[in-house]
């Protein structure tokens, strides 16, 4: 072929290819556009008793005006489905163990772990036990979801990419959404208890007070309870000096980012309005789209505003004009491992007390897998729950968990929408069947209170911290705690309250609540002290922005001692001028210990502490990891434990890798320098933001080309905030919302949230409000000026 002809045809083919790509782009854009939610005009919604109006503001936040609460639920289901159906689908499938139907073989392991819990069967039982009011609202919501889905001009774009048709919503799916939140907040493997037992089995009971202390000198409990620090166990208890050296990369549990949430309340005696005030930032994985869906409901002289969870028909946290409330994970113990005493037959075991020999039941399940054959699985169940592992003596372990009890789930949190006092709200909290949570409550009269929302097991004969035999019948659960038995903290004249996943109370209350791995107390203590300082400087005029400042407090107070130690160690090494060590010291001196995106001191001191943590604890807990590969100690070891070891330098707890404790610290410093060199960074250029860059990705970003995925993912912002401080922030973890509100004064209150209301990338509201969250700039708690009006017409 002549050269001129070849080039001519090449140009033609290139033009055709460009036209095809452009046409495909237009077609894709058109397809995506068809699945956008309806924002204006009118549409028919079957089942309404009267027409409903949905007003959206500039952020896409809806205010739903209806005649009845059931109509509100139906309308909420409609707009949830149009804005978030794929997210709802993933959430129900996560707990039901049905993700492989969408994603194929890659999801089988996740589904197998979920199927063992049998949440779909449980969800059906929960609905059978629900009150008529709850069931009516759930069913109306479900019908609204399916109507909203069918009302779209095209199925949600995610299903077009997957070449699948979305399955209709079922009423039981609302329970499955709650179950998915449960396994986000609690460990359905109960690894914390198994880790405590492993520590006990490997090193003996005398090792627990120091390495797994339940109460420490640094605690920030509401009742002020603390304990003297436990002494370091002697070489007769644990001696690793002569043990085989352990490679650091064989086990790394750095204990850095501690997931959790914050809440605080200020009594009306100290607010500008005289009403109580609640601030709440629930720390969760920063998902795309965001975790929550904002909404305001107006019906029959009621108005409630806050965050909803797509897939459920209620406001999770917010304010109803009389009472405001917020949640943090309580770390209350809701599960126990039960050792199973086998009989002579493999599928038989000894029941409790005089119940004799019982037979295991074998629960079979079939997992449907996209593009592949179904997978069968069998789970052995006892009267206590499923077998999930074995103990140190090779006995089967059953999981006894409130998460497997239908009576621990309900929709009674709906009652928060109409309570008028803190005392009434406490009663609703105790009735609520939700994942066990700290709840802080404030009412418009100024009263504030803490209690636990959710169901707590009533243990008989043991405290639940360690695994004990149940076969004798003297150790068991006697149902669930009653409202009268559930701890409440609201002493007369209390000025402020705080929770940050720490141990809340001591004494008898702690015995009732148990321990599922409380967070280190540094964050809670910082919030407590911030509140104390606030009240002293503004005794009678606290406003919501004051609490937001505490939520955004990024001072790393836990690192103050570590900064001084690092500087001292570098000086003792006599660094040469211009050396890496001197540059490190200069960078540490360069700014204060704030987890600001531009800070070098925070990043470097933090890395020094983590390097020390790894070098100290990796060899100590190596035998525990050998015995139980999923051994975890992030919620077990306190800062007191680490700092005491570094200060007292016990040689029997120093690995043979090191000549001395000073040698260990010197190597930890070298770890920091080596890490920087691998990243081609000098100490002065190693800002926190370069490491702490937001990396929250859409579920489809892994299967789409990079230039398309970037439009689905959150922007890669360098983030302020870190560990063990009020402003918790990691690359994919942080505040899933922040609000500060006084009931009755919602128009003066504030809110911010990552992501936007819509899960559709072509929607104006896909990222609306996200930048304000990144910068810590508040938006209004109530929806703003109406920009769109959708009328949902009755039959």
Phi, psi and omega in degrees: 000131178301151183300317182297319180295319179301313181294323180298315178292326178298317179295318179298315179297320179296318179295319178298316180299317179298317179297319179297315180297316179297316180297318178298321178297315178297319179297316180296316179298318179297317179298316179296318181302323182294338181264007175291146179291154176279128182252333186230168176090208183225152173206159182272132175236103182301144175097347179293142174278336179202161182299148179238141178248132177246112178257133178243141179265194185291346176258001181084010181284124183272141164251120185256115178258121180217171181277322183229163178294329178293320175297321177299316181298319180296317179291322178298317177301320180300310184283329173302313182297319182288328181267330194220022191299318182297320176299317177299318180297313179299321183293315179294322181290330180300312182279331180283343184075046184231023181288331182296338176296333178263319193247001175076208190300330184299340183257003185298315183297319178296317180295320180299316179297322180286321184299331180301333181279342178054047184291330180293319175297316179299319182299320178297320179292325178299317180294324178296328182270354185290154175291162180299319180299314180295316183295320179298319181291318179296318181292321177296318178300315181299315178295325176294321177301310183293326176293319179296321179295315181290335183284343177294146179291336177213152180299154179312141191301332181300323182286331174296319178293324180277350184056048180228163175253130181296137177283140180303154177282143176243154180302322181296338180295333177297324176289322179298325176297317176296322179293325176295321175295324178300313183282351169283322187267337180234159183261111181281009170254351181052046184294331181297311179297319180295329177289318176300316180295321178296316176302316179297316183289325183281315187246353178094164184299330183292345179280339188292316185303326182273314185274343182217050182292134179279329179231129184236170178293340187263004188298156182232051179290154180296328181271005177076008184290132176220176176216154175296149180294136179291145179288157176295129178297143184282176181295343176287339179267313182209130179216107183256004187299326182259007181285161179296133179304145182247131176290136184298325183282001178281339179200112179234112173230089194282350177063024186281274185284116182259103181302149179168197182213166176237146166211154178209153179221143177236133181289159180297342178296343186238003180261159181295328185268343185087351174273154174294170182217138178235136170238143186212130168225109181274118184271121181215175172300133179278098185267162176240114359290177183297165185292320190254162176231115183286149177196158173227129181252135177229120178200141170046051180066016176248144170218126177227136186226141178166214181250136171254162174249113184305125186113352177228155190261019188228162171283124182280310180219143181163219184210143179248014181092336177248322185224139173241150182209155178209162188236153163220153178296132190273339185059026174284146185277112181245012183215151175222145173271133181244115177292133183261124177269105181292149171265193181292333177269137186301324184261021177238153181209163180278124177281176182287143174059235184262017183286347175079204182277129180244157181254133175291148174255143183251108184266118181261146179218152177239123180262119177281133186236122178299126176076011182208174180288151175299153179247128178264146176214154180231135176239130177275129180243144172247181177294342180268335183148188184284151172283124183238358180175195179226155181265187184300332180262015176069020175275142176299146179242126175261146178262116175257113195217138175299337178297346177257010184250123180299328182289352177270001178238136170193181180247028183292346176299343174306330181299338179295338184291341186236002179291153182240350180223161176299319181298320177294322180295324177299318179297319178296317180301319182288336179274337188296136175257080181230166172307131190304125188223148161291137173233128172256136187231141173221141178242173186284354172274349177110351184283144177230156181201156169242143166203187179251132175258132182118183187254131184243131178293145177260102185276142177236123173089359180196165183261351175087357184285321178244155180287133180227159177291141176252356191292337183278348177087354181270354176234123184190178171260132174259063181074216183240153179298140175280170178300321181294331182272342184284129183298144175226142177231106178204060183296151179303131177081010180296133184270322183202159179224158181209147170219143178209042179069013179276171169297127187270317184224162174248197174062218184298323180299319179296323177299323180286321185279328180073194187219115175246022178102072180293150179288156175304144189280357187300317181296314179297319180296322180293319177295315178304313182290325175298319178294318179300315179295321179298314182295325181288329181268333179228072189296336184222015182218042175290136179235165184306323181296335177294321180285328175298322178300323177291318178301330182262010180294114184247023176287131181265071184297331180295342184262000183302311179296325182289326176296314179297320179295317180298315180297317180298318182293319179297317179298322181291342180271358176049065183294145177283154181298129179082357181288167177302322181296316180294320177297323177297314179298317180298318181293325178292324179285344195292331180209175182279174185273067172248142178278054176278146182303333182266003184278136170263323183301315182299311183299316186288318179292320177301315181293326176296315179298316181293322177296319177295316178306311181296316182290333178281310193268336180303309179289329180296317186263006179303317178296330178291322178292322177299321181283325182218096187304337180265020180304132180230142177226012181299321180266005185258312186273128181269165174298326177303318182298309182296312184293324178297318179296316181295325181280319186270339172054056179289124185292332182285351176248017176254126182295156180293350177298338191239145176285327183201173176292327175296323177297318178301314181293322177298320179290328175296321176297318179296326177302320180296314181294319179296319179298318180295319180296322179297332180263005179057046180238139168274159181305321183290340180263356185275071179282155181297322182298329178295332176268321186264062181260129183303130184227037179281124187239148175292147179305334182268356186296334181284341184250000179253154174302150185304321183292337176272321182300326183297335179280344178266327184282158172291149178303147182278067181282142171282123192254141169272160184106155183201224183256155171052043177208163180303318181274078176291131179200127172233189181293325182229017185218144178167201181290116178281349171191161169220132171215157173220122190215142169251125180298134184091350180227039181299332181290346178255004187262172191227160184203148169206154188203140175289147180074188180234189183286324187264145174266005183265121185295341177271354181285144174300336187259015181296318180237014183297122181095348185295316182298325178297321178295316180303317184272353183073029180261125186284149166246174183291146178290317176279151173302150182270205183300136182292131177244336179222143179228124177242125178261123176257114188268143180282172178301000000 
